[in-house]
Amino acid sequence: MSTATSLLKQHLQQRQMLGKTHVSLRPGTMEKLSGLGRPPAARAVPEPEPLRPVVGAPARILRDAPQPETKKAELLEVAGETLEEKLAALRVMAETWEPALSMGSLRKTMVFAVGSPLASLMFVGEAPGAEEEKLGEPFVGPAGQKLTAIIKAMGLDRRKVYISNICKFRPAMDNQGSGNRKPDAAEMKACLPFVLTEIDLVKPLVIVALGATAAEGLGIPGTVGGLRGRFHATSGIPTMVTYHPSYLLREEQTGDGIRAKRAVWEDMLMVMEKLGLPISEKQRGYFQAK
């Protein structure tokens, strides 16, 4: 490989790592690149997968160039022949997950997921709270009851969907009592391989991220207001970001509950349409301001 070709390859790789996927070329540059580093007699001979940056299209990097890490690399290998056996093995693994337990900022009781491993719809929250830690199940406190009501309004059964959290342990606090806090980025990262493996095993058709923290954990940063109302992607699966049920509870206390409920419901209508679920006119009219 010539020095010029080597430098060009290095430049394109650096741009790719910075998230820059397009390059601009002057007229005639592509023709020069097609024969770069080869003697004149060899320039007309086609080569497989040549390095040919194209104006207006992503720059192509050689096959052996290092690629950015993807979520796929964080999946955990679990034993078992059936889906149920693999999820059970994953649960056992989570109970003694050293990367999370060694942090010292998470409590020791692991709260796994609940629901059907054959679910088409998966809800992902941020972390268990006091009630969840006590009962060993996600979304069983007041926010969980609100989520169950949302699922029922969609015409679904809580037992037929899959409900999980980014963080499998309740974040610790001084003088905690029944108080809860959101997991930080490091705490979510320590537990992230579990929810990504759950997604890979269950293979839901749609994911709903409940709140900005859950969305951030899934690699979708931003505010709920800026993210909701359209689909994003997690491991290639359509993902809707919407308000956490606890937000709805707070808004009900301020007298703005109908507006917040309608926003969430509009997101759920989009989810139902994506799943091909029947939607009645009554359902479409839920939580309309009068």
C-alpha positions as CSV (number, residue, x, y, z in Angstrom):
1,M,0.0,0.0,0.0
2,S,1.4,3.4,-0.9
3,T,1.9,6.2,1.6
4,A,-0.9,8.2,0.1
5,T,-3.4,5.4,0.3
6,S,-2.4,4.6,3.9
7,L,-2.8,8.3,4.9
8,L,-6.2,8.4,3.2
9,K,-7.4,5.3,5.0
10,Q,-6.2,6.7,8.3
11,H,-8.0,10.0,7.6
12,L,-11.3,8.2,6.8
13,Q,-11.1,6.0,9.9
14,Q,-10.6,9.1,12.1
15,R,-13.6,10.8,10.5
16,Q,-15.7,7.7,11.1
17,M,-14.8,7.6,14.8
18,L,-15.9,11.2,15.1
19,G,-19.2,10.3,13.6
20,K,-18.5,12.0,10.2
21,T,-19.7,9.7,7.4
22,H,-19.5,11.9,4.4
23,V,-16.6,13.4,2.5
24,S,-16.4,16.1,-0.2
25,L,-14.3,15.6,-3.3
26,R,-13.2,17.9,-6.0
27,P,-14.0,17.1,-9.6
28,G,-11.7,14.4,-11.0
29,T,-10.5,13.2,-7.5
30,M,-12.4,10.0,-7.7
31,E,-10.8,9.0,-11.0
32,K,-7.4,9.6,-9.4
33,L,-8.3,7.6,-6.3
34,S,-9.4,4.6,-8.3
35,G,-5.8,4.1,-9.4
36,L,-3.9,5.4,-6.4
37,G,-0.8,3.5,-5.5
38,R,-0.7,1.2,-8.6
39,P,1.4,1.3,-11.7
40,P,-0.3,2.6,-14.9
41,A,-0.7,-0.8,-16.4
42,A,-2.6,-2.1,-13.4
43,R,-5.0,0.8,-13.1
44,A,-7.6,-0.6,-15.5
45,V,-7.8,-3.9,-13.6
46,P,-10.9,-4.0,-11.2
47,E,-10.4,-4.9,-7.6
48,P,-12.9,-6.3,-5.2
49,E,-14.3,-3.7,-2.7
50,P,-12.1,-0.7,-3.8
51,L,-11.7,2.3,-1.4
52,R,-13.9,4.8,-3.3
53,P,-15.3,7.7,-1.3
54,V,-18.4,8.9,-3.1
55,V,-19.8,12.4,-2.8
56,G,-23.2,12.4,-1.0
57,A,-22.8,8.8,0.3
58,P,-21.1,7.4,3.4
59,A,-17.4,6.9,3.0
60,R,-16.5,3.2,2.7
61,I,-13.8,1.9,4.9
62,L,-11.7,-1.2,4.1
63,R,-13.1,-4.4,5.5
64,D,-10.4,-4.9,8.1
65,A,-10.8,-1.3,9.5
66,P,-11.8,-1.2,13.2
67,Q,-15.6,-0.6,13.5
68,P,-17.3,1.3,16.4
69,E,-18.5,-1.0,19.2
70,T,-22.2,-1.9,19.0
71,K,-24.6,-3.1,21.6
72,K,-24.4,-6.6,20.2
73,A,-20.9,-6.9,21.8
74,E,-22.4,-6.5,25.3
75,L,-24.7,-9.5,25.1
76,L,-24.2,-12.2,27.7
77,E,-23.9,-15.9,26.9
78,V,-26.4,-17.9,28.9
79,A,-27.0,-21.6,29.2
80,G,-30.2,-23.3,28.4
81,E,-32.1,-24.9,25.5
82,T,-35.4,-23.1,25.7
83,L,-36.1,-19.4,26.0
84,E,-37.4,-19.9,29.5
85,E,-34.3,-21.7,30.6
86,K,-32.1,-19.0,29.2
87,L,-34.0,-16.2,30.9
88,A,-33.9,-18.2,34.2
89,A,-30.1,-18.6,33.8
90,L,-29.8,-14.9,33.1
91,R,-31.7,-14.1,36.3
92,V,-29.3,-16.3,38.3
93,M,-26.4,-14.5,36.7
94,A,-27.8,-11.1,37.6
95,E,-28.2,-11.9,41.3
96,T,-24.4,-12.0,41.8
97,W,-23.3,-9.6,39.0
98,E,-20.0,-8.3,40.3
99,P,-19.7,-5.2,38.1
100,A,-22.9,-3.9,39.7
101,L,-22.5,-5.1,43.3
102,S,-18.9,-4.0,43.6
103,M,-19.8,-0.3,42.9
104,G,-21.1,0.1,46.4
105,S,-23.8,2.6,45.3
106,L,-26.5,-0.1,44.6
107,R,-28.4,-2.2,47.1
108,K,-27.9,-5.9,47.1
109,T,-31.4,-7.2,46.2
110,M,-31.7,-7.9,42.5
111,V,-35.0,-7.3,40.8
112,F,-35.3,-9.0,37.5
113,A,-38.1,-8.8,34.8
114,V,-41.6,-10.0,34.7
115,G,-44.0,-11.1,31.9
116,S,-44.1,-13.3,28.9
117,P,-40.9,-14.3,27.2
118,L,-43.0,-14.5,24.0
119,A,-44.2,-10.9,24.3
120,S,-44.4,-8.6,21.3
121,L,-44.2,-5.5,23.5
122,M,-41.5,-4.8,26.0
123,F,-41.5,-1.9,28.6
124,V,-38.2,-0.8,30.0
125,G,-37.9,1.4,33.1
126,E,-35.0,2.8,35.0
127,A,-34.6,0.9,38.3
128,P,-36.6,-0.8,41.0
129,G,-37.9,1.3,43.9
130,A,-38.8,0.4,47.5
131,E,-41.9,-1.6,46.6
132,E,-40.2,-3.4,43.8
133,E,-37.3,-4.3,46.0
134,K,-39.7,-5.6,48.6
135,L,-41.7,-7.8,46.3
136,G,-38.9,-8.7,43.8
137,E,-40.9,-7.5,40.8
138,P,-40.6,-4.4,38.6
139,F,-43.4,-1.8,38.5
140,V,-45.5,-3.0,41.4
141,G,-45.7,0.3,43.4
142,P,-48.0,3.3,42.5
143,A,-46.1,3.9,39.2
144,G,-46.5,0.2,38.5
145,Q,-50.2,0.3,39.0
146,K,-50.4,3.3,36.6
147,L,-48.4,1.2,34.0
148,T,-50.8,-1.7,34.5
149,A,-53.7,0.6,33.8
150,I,-52.0,1.9,30.6
151,I,-51.4,-1.7,29.4
152,K,-55.1,-2.6,30.1
153,A,-56.3,0.5,28.2
154,M,-54.3,-0.8,25.2
155,G,-56.4,-4.0,25.4
156,L,-53.5,-6.1,26.7
157,D,-52.7,-8.1,29.8
158,R,-49.8,-7.3,32.0
159,R,-48.8,-10.9,32.0
160,K,-48.6,-11.0,28.2
161,V,-46.1,-8.1,27.9
162,Y,-42.5,-8.1,29.1
163,I,-41.4,-5.5,31.8
164,S,-37.8,-4.8,32.8
165,N,-35.5,-2.1,34.0
166,I,-32.2,-0.8,32.8
167,C,-30.7,-1.2,36.4
168,K,-31.5,-4.4,38.2
169,F,-30.7,-3.1,41.7
170,R,-32.3,-0.2,43.7
171,P,-29.9,2.8,43.8
172,A,-28.8,3.4,47.4
173,M,-29.2,6.6,49.3
174,D,-28.2,8.0,52.8
175,N,-31.0,7.5,55.3
176,Q,-32.9,5.8,52.5
177,G,-36.1,4.5,54.0
178,S,-38.7,4.5,51.2
179,G,-36.8,7.1,49.2
180,N,-35.7,6.3,45.7
181,R,-33.3,7.9,43.2
182,K,-32.5,7.5,39.5
183,P,-29.5,5.3,38.6
184,D,-26.6,7.2,37.3
185,A,-24.8,6.5,34.0
186,A,-22.2,4.2,35.6
187,E,-24.9,2.2,37.4
188,M,-26.9,1.7,34.3
189,K,-23.9,0.7,32.3
190,A,-23.0,-2.0,34.8
191,C,-26.4,-3.6,34.3
192,L,-27.0,-2.8,30.7
193,P,-25.8,-6.2,29.3
194,F,-28.7,-7.8,31.1
195,V,-31.5,-5.8,29.5
196,L,-29.8,-6.0,26.1
197,T,-29.6,-9.8,26.4
198,E,-33.3,-9.8,27.5
199,I,-34.1,-7.9,24.3
200,D,-32.0,-10.3,22.2
201,L,-33.8,-13.3,23.8
202,V,-37.4,-12.1,23.9
203,K,-37.1,-10.3,20.5
204,P,-40.1,-7.9,21.0
205,L,-41.6,-6.2,18.0
206,V,-41.7,-2.9,19.9
207,I,-40.0,-1.5,23.0
208,V,-41.3,1.4,25.1
209,A,-38.7,3.3,27.1
210,L,-40.4,4.8,30.2
211,G,-38.7,8.1,30.9
212,A,-35.6,9.9,29.9
213,T,-33.3,7.8,32.1
214,A,-34.5,4.5,30.5
215,A,-34.1,6.0,27.1
216,E,-30.5,7.2,27.9
217,G,-29.7,3.7,29.2
218,L,-30.8,2.3,25.8
219,G,-28.6,4.8,24.0
220,I,-31.3,7.4,23.2
221,P,-30.3,10.6,25.0
222,G,-32.5,13.6,25.2
223,T,-35.6,14.9,27.0
224,V,-38.8,12.9,26.8
225,G,-40.5,16.0,25.3
226,G,-38.0,16.0,22.5
227,L,-37.9,12.2,21.9
228,R,-41.6,11.1,22.2
229,G,-44.0,11.0,19.4
230,R,-41.7,9.0,17.0
231,F,-39.9,5.7,16.9
232,H,-36.2,5.4,17.6
233,A,-34.3,2.1,17.6
234,T,-32.7,-0.3,20.1
235,S,-30.8,-3.2,18.6
236,G,-32.8,-2.6,15.5
237,I,-36.2,-2.7,17.3
238,P,-38.6,0.2,17.0
239,T,-38.5,2.0,20.4
240,M,-41.0,4.6,21.6
241,V,-39.9,7.0,24.4
242,T,-42.7,8.2,26.6
243,Y,-43.2,9.7,30.1
244,H,-42.6,7.5,33.1
245,P,-45.8,6.6,35.0
246,S,-44.4,8.4,38.1
247,Y,-44.5,11.6,36.0
248,L,-48.2,11.1,35.4
249,L,-48.8,10.7,39.1
250,R,-47.0,14.0,39.8
251,E,-48.9,15.8,37.0
252,E,-52.2,14.5,38.5
253,Q,-51.3,16.3,41.7
254,T,-50.7,19.6,40.0
255,G,-53.9,19.4,38.0
256,D,-52.3,18.8,34.7
257,G,-52.9,15.1,34.6
258,I,-55.1,15.0,31.5
259,R,-52.5,16.7,29.3
260,A,-49.8,14.3,30.5
261,K,-52.0,11.2,30.1
262,R,-53.0,12.3,26.6
263,A,-49.3,12.7,25.6
264,V,-48.5,9.2,26.8
265,W,-51.7,7.8,25.2
266,E,-50.8,9.3,21.8
267,D,-47.5,7.4,22.1
268,M,-49.3,4.2,23.0
269,L,-51.6,4.6,20.0
270,M,-48.6,4.7,17.8
271,V,-47.2,1.6,19.5
272,M,-50.6,-0.2,19.0
273,E,-50.6,0.8,15.3
274,K,-47.0,-0.5,14.9
275,L,-48.1,-3.8,16.5
276,G,-51.2,-4.1,14.4
277,L,-53.5,-4.1,17.4
278,P,-57.2,-3.1,16.9
279,I,-58.0,0.5,18.0
280,S,-61.5,1.5,18.7
281,E,-62.9,5.1,18.3
282,K,-63.4,5.0,22.1
283,Q,-59.7,4.2,22.6
284,R,-58.6,7.0,20.2
285,G,-60.6,9.4,22.3
286,Y,-59.1,8.6,25.7
287,F,-57.9,11.5,27.8
288,Q,-59.1,14.2,25.4
289,A,-59.3,17.6,27.1
290,K,-63.0,18.7,27.4
